Amino acid sequence: MLGSAPVATDDTLPLLTRLWFAWLCFFRVLFDSAFAQRAWAVRALASAPMPPAPPTATPAPAVTPASPTAALQLLALLQREGRLVDFLEQDIATFSDADVGAAARVVHDGCRKALRAHATIEPLRAEPEGARITLPPGFDASAVKLIGDVQGAPPYTGELRHRGWPAAKLELPALLGNHEAPVLAPAEVELG
């Protein structure tokens, strides 16, 4: 099973981090067939011993784990401004396309406002989508996903399907002392 390889006690991820990661992986596997194929392959390799890493000239930069509190805080902002969680949790099967479209417009506007207020996001590629581009040998494979008939070695020439979105900056507001990060939106009770 995916993730069934033994993990050292000091490397164990906290429960909220695992829940957040599982949520992200669920949707990525559901909507990204290439990612699903890679995850399926990793599942099969989980019990196989890892080969030794090739020697490198410079050590890889340390990756700091994402804070589940920050991720939950961002999700709470998207809920507060755009009611994203409400929209995703609503069963929309019984609504007309026009009703779903109208709701999506409100959610889009609010979430866009929240995102732009707290993050700087710019396209990764300057070329317009649909442009023909060439990826030279040594291109950053973490920033470009090859799709279609991938064969041989770079340079690769193809059509830019998505420009990519790197987050240049993320500034979340300071949490109040009594705020519980897992509470994305408090329940509302109208009195009277």
SESE-643014 format. One record per atom (N, C-alpha, C): residue in three letters; x, y, z. Coordinates in pm, whole numbers, plus 50000, padded with zeros to 5 digits. Layout:
<rs>
ALAXYZ ...
</rs>
This chain:
<rs>
MET500834988150000 MET500005000050000 MET500875012450000 LEU500355023249941 LEU501065035849937 LEU501305040650079 GLY502545043650111 GLY502865048550243 GLY503005037650348 SER503065024850307 SER503145014350406 SER504575011050445 ALA505545017550386 ALA506925014950423 ALA507155019750566 PRO507985012450644 PRO508205016550782 PRO508835030350788 VAL508445038050888 VAL508955051550906 VAL509555052451044 ALA510725058351054 ALA511375059951183 ALA510525069051271 THR510555066551401 THR509725074051495 THR509995088951488 ASP511275093051473 ASP511575107251470 ASP511155113851339 ASP510805105951236 ASP510375111551108 ASP508855110851091 THR508125106551192 THR506675104951181 THR506025118651166 LEU505135119651068 LEU504415132151045 LEU503265133251143 PRO502975145451189 PRO501825147351279 PRO500515143851208 LEU499515140751285 LEU498225136551231 LEU497635146951137 LEU497635159651175 LEU497045169951088 LEU497805171150956 THR499115169650959 THR499885169950835 THR499495158150746 ARG499355146350806 ARG498965134550727 ARG497565136150671 LEU496645141750748 LEU495275143950698 LEU495285153750582 TRP496005164750595 TRP496095174750488 TRP496715168550363 PHE497805160950381 PHE498485154650269 PHE497575144350202 ALA496845136650280 ALA495915126750223 ALA494825133550144 TRP494335144950192 TRP493295152450121 TRP493825157349988 LEU495035162949988 LEU495635167649863 LEU495875156049766 CYS496415144949817 CYS496685133449731 CYS495405127649673 PHE494335127449752 PHE493065122149702 PHE492635129449576 PHE492615142849581 PHE492175150449465 PHE493185149949351 ARG494455149449385 ARG495475148749279 ARG495365135449206 VAL495185124349278 VAL495025111249215 VAL493745111049132 LEU492695117349183 LEU491405117349115 LEU491455125048983 PHE492155136348980 PHE492115145048863 PHE493395145548781 ASP494455139048824 ASP495725139348751 ASP496175125048724 SER495895120048605 SER496175105948575 SER497665102748580 ALA498505112248542 ALA499955109648547 ALA500415108048692 PHE499915116448781 PHE500245115248923 PHE499715102048979 ALA498495098448940 ALA497905085848987 ALA498775073948943 GLN499275074348820 GLN500125063548770 GLN501415062648851 ARG502015074348883 ARG503235074248963 ARG502965069149104 ALA501835073349162 ALA501495068649296 ALA501275053549297 TRP500645048449191 TRP500415034049181 TRP501745026649172 ALA502685032349096 ALA504015026149084 ALA504745026349218 VAL504625037349292 VAL505265038349424 VAL504665028049518 ARG503355026049508 ARG502675016049590 ARG503315002349570 ALA503604999049445 ALA504204986049415 ALA505644985249465 LEU506324996649469 LEU507734996749511 LEU507914998849661 ALA506835001349735 ALA506935004949876 ALA507684994449958 SER507544981749921 SER508204971349999 SER509604968049947 ALA509974973349831 ALA511304970649774 ALA512354979249845 PRO513584973849861 PRO514624981849924 PRO515014993549834 MET515335004849895 MET515725016749821 MET517165015249772 PRO517435018449645 PRO518825018149597 PRO519595029749659 PRO520915028249669 PRO521695039349726 PRO521595051549636 ALA521585063249698 ALA521505075649621 ALA522835078049551 PRO522785083149428 PRO524035086149358 PRO524755097649427 PRO526085097749421 PRO526815108749484 PRO526495121849414 THR526405132549490 THR526135145649433 THR527255155049472 ALA527465165049388 ALA528515174649414 ALA528135183749531 THR526855187349539 THR526405195949648 THR525205189349714 PRO525085190649844 PRO523925184649911 PRO522645191649871 ALA521565183949867 ALA520265189749833 ALA519835199049945 PRO519145210049909 PRO518705219150015 PRO517685212350105 ALA517735215850232 ALA516805209950327 ALA515395214850298 VAL514445205950306 VAL513055209450285 VAL512395210550421 THR511825222050447 THR511125223750574 THR509675219550555 PRO509155211450647 PRO507775206850630 PRO506805218550640 ALA505755217950558 ALA504725228250563 ALA503975227350694 SER503625238550746 SER502885238950872 SER501425235650845 PRO500885225450911 PRO499465222750892 PRO498615234350941 THR499115241751040 THR498365253351089 THR498265263850979 ALA499365266350907 ALA499335276150799 ALA498405271550687 ALA498435258750655 ALA497555253550550 ALA496095254850591 LEU495795251750715 LEU494415253050765 LEU494005267750771 GLN494945276350805 GLN494655290650811 GLN494315295950671 LEU495055291550570 LEU494755295750433 LEU493395290450389 LEU493115278150423 LEU491805272450390 LEU490695280250461 ALA490945284350585 ALA489945292250658 ALA489735305850591 LEU490805311950540 LEU490665324650468 LEU489825322850341 LEU490065311950269 LEU489295309150148 LEU487825306550183 GLN487585300750299 GLN486215298550345 GLN485575311950383 ARG486305320050458 ARG485735332650506 ARG485395342050390 GLU486295343150293 GLU486085352550183 GLU485245346850069 GLY485395333750042 GLY484725328049927 GLY483795316449957 ARG483695312550084 ARG482855301150124 ARG483225288550045 LEU484545286650027 LEU485045275349948 LEU484645261950009 VAL484815260350138 VAL484485247650203 VAL482985244850190 ASP482165255150209 ASP480715253450192 ASP480405248450052 PHE481045254649953 PHE480805250849814 PHE481235236349787 LEU482405232549835 LEU482905219049811 LEU482115208449887 GLU481605211850002 GLU480855202250082 GLU479375201250041 GLN478905210849962 GLN477515210749917 GLN477315200349807 ASP476255192549816 ASP475915183149708 ASP475235191149598 ILE475945193249487 ILE475415201849381 ILE474705194049271 ALA474555180949289 ALA473945172649184 ALA472515176849153 THR471795182049252 THR470395185649230 THR470205199849178 PHE471275207649172 PHE471175221449127 PHE471345222248975 SER470745232348914 SER470895234348770 SER472295239648741 ASP472715238348616 ASP474025243548576 ASP474105258648600 ALA472995265548577 ALA472975280048598 ALA473185283348746 ASP472555275748836 ASP472725278148980 ASP474165275149023 VAL474715264248972 VAL476105260749005 VAL477055271448952 GLY476795276048831 GLY477635286648772 GLY477575299448853 ALA476375303248897 ALA476225315448977 ALA476955314049110 ALA476835302349174 ALA477535300049300 ALA479045299949278 ALA479485293649171 ALA480925293049142 ALA481505306949121 ARG480735315949059 ARG481205329649038 ARG481435336749172 VAL480515335049267 VAL480655341149400 VAL481865335149473 VAL481995321949470 VAL483125315149535 VAL484435319649470 HIS484465320249338 HIS485665324449265 HIS486075338549306 ASP485135347849306 ASP485465361749340 ASP486015362849483 GLY485375356149578 GLY485825356849716 GLY487175350249738 CYS487365338449679 CYS488635331249695 CYS489775338849627 ARG489485344649512 ARG490495352449441 ARG490915364449524 LYS489945371049586 LYS490225382449674 LYS491135378149790 ALA490805366849854 ALA491605362049966 ALA493005358249921 LEU493115351449809 LEU494415347149760 LEU495295359149727 ARG494735368949658 ARG495525380649619 ARG495905389249740 ALA495095388749846 ALA495415396649965 ALA496555390450045 HIS496775377350030 HIS497755370550117 HIS498885363650042 ALA498805362949910 ALA499845355749835 ALA500205363349709 THR501445361849670 THR501905367049541 THR502145355149451 ILE501335354049347 ILE501415342849255 ILE501495348349114 GLU502515344049042 GLU502725348648904 GLU502945336448816 PRO502625337448689 PRO502845325848600 PRO504315321548600 LEU504525308548596 LEU505885303048592 LEU506535305548456 ARG505755304048350 ARG506255306048214 ARG505705319048158 ALA506525326648086 ALA506095339348028 ALA505305337347899 GLU505535326047831 GLU504875323747703 GLU503375321647724 PRO502555325347625 PRO501115322747638 PRO500815307947620 GLU499735303447684 GLU499325289547665 GLU499025287347516 GLY499455275947465 GLY499315272847324 GLY500585275347244 ALA501555282747303 ALA502815285747233 ALA503675273247223 ARG504475272147119 ARG505445261347104 ARG506705265447179 ILE507185256647267 ILE508385259647344 ILE509335247747337 THR510605250447363 THR511615240047368 THR512235239947507 LEU512275228247568 LEU512885226447699 LEU514285220747678 PRO515325227947717 PRO516695223447694 PRO517095212347791 PRO518195205647764 PRO518715196147864 PRO518965203447995 GLY518645197048107 GLY518835203148237 GLY517675211848282 PHE516555211948208 PHE515415219948252 PHE514945215148389 ASP514275223748462 ASP513815220648597 ASP512575211848589 ALA512765198748610 ALA511665189148600 ALA510645190848713 SER511015197648821 SER510035200048928 SER509115211648893 ALA509495219748794 ALA508695231248755 ALA507955228948623 VAL508285218248552 VAL507645215248424 VAL507245200648423 LYS505975197948400 LYS505485184248390 LYS505295181048242 LEU505985170648197 LEU505855166348059 LEU504625157348046 ILE503805160047947 ILE502615151847922 ILE502625147847775 GLY501865137747742 GLY501805133147604 GLY502815122047580 ASP503345121447460 ASP504275110947419 ASP505705115047455 VAL506125111847577 VAL507455115647625 VAL508415104347591 GLN509375107247506 GLN510385097347466 GLN511725104147454 GLY512775096447480 GLY514125101347462 GLY514545111247567 ALA515555118847533 ALA516135128647625 ALA515925142647571 PRO516025152847657 PRO515865166547611 PRO516965170147512 PRO516725179947429 PRO515655189847433 PRO514315184147387 TYR513255189247451 TYR511885185547415 TYR511195197947358 THR510425196047253 THR509645206947196 THR508175202847201 GLY507345211847250 GLY505925208847258 GLY505105221447280 GLU503805219447299 GLU502875230447319 GLU502665232847468 LEU502775245247509 LEU502565248947648 LEU501075248047679 ARG500695238447761 ARG499285236447797 ARG498895244347920 HIS499835246548014 HIS499555254148136 HIS500825261448175 ARG500695274048209 ARG501875282348238 ARG502475279448375 GLY501745272948466 GLY502275270148599 GLY502075282048692 TRP502015279048820 TRP501785289448921 TRP502735287749039 PRO503865294149042 PRO504685293849164 PRO504185304449261 ALA504245301349389 ALA503915311149492 ALA505185318549528 ALA505255331249493 ALA506435339249522 ALA506465343449669 LYS505265345349727 LYS505215350049866 LYS503865346049925 LEU503855342350051 LEU502635339550124 LEU502725346250260 GLU501805355250288 GLU501785362350416 GLU500425360050480 LEU500405351650582 LEU499165348950653 LEU499095357850776 PRO497895362450811 PRO497785370850931 PRO498105362751056 ALA498545369651160 ALA498855362951287 ALA497575357451346 LEU497665345351400 LEU496505339151464 LEU496255345451600 LEU495005346751633 LEU494645351451767 LEU494975340351866 GLY495265343851989 GLY495695334352089 GLY494735322752113 ASN493435325052103 ASN492475314552134 ASN491925307452010 HIS492465310351893 HIS491945304351769 HIS492455290051754 GLU491565280951724 GLU491915267051695 GLU492025265651544 ALA493225262751492 ALA493445261951347 ALA492515252051277 PRO492205240251334 PRO491315231051263 PRO489885236251245 VAL489495246551320 VAL488155252251302 VAL488235262051184 LEU487845257251066 LEU487935265350945 LEU486895276450945 ALA485735273650999 ALA484675283551013 ALA483855279651134 PRO483625288951225 PRO482835285351341 PRO481365283351301 ALA480665275451379 ALA479225274051358 ALA478585287451391 GLU477515290751322 GLU476825303351346 GLU475435300451402 VAL475105307051511 VAL473795305451573 VAL473155319251584 GLU472045321051516 GLU471345333851522 GLU470345333551637 LEU470485343051724 LEU469595343851840 LEU468455353551810 GLY467385351351881 GLY466315361051867 GLY465025355451838 
</rs>
